[in-house]
Amino acid sequence: MAKTRKTKIPKRIAGVKLPKDLRKTGEAILERANSPQGREMLAAGLTMAAAAASAAVTRSRAAAEAQKPAGEAASGDTTAGDPGKPGVTDPHALVTAIGGIAEAALGKFFAAKKV
């Protein structure tokens, strides 16, 4: 049977001493997050955050479309899906990018450490 290592937070981070109570609380949170249920909760939270960001972008885009003169609103925006143009935000591309970044970060954060 493999020996499990307890997550330990260092006493000093970037030269700043962390109080023992804060370290103990942080260690308990990390232990809980390192379980299957904790990962599921983190994934659900990230999904909700991405959905909220997408809704905010959609609302702001709809408000901007409503403020355009009638002639401009009818022509349509042909660059909406072009990720190469600065300032153009496609909500679906944004959610996909955030999901990819979150997956990569969580994969590195929760990856098994080699001893």
Secondary structure by P-SEA (a helix, b strand, c coil): cbbbbccccccccccccccaaaaaaaaaaaaaaacaaaaaaaaaaaaaaaaaaaaaaaaaaaaaaaaccaaaaaacccccccccccccccaaaaaaaaaaaaaaaaaaaaccccc
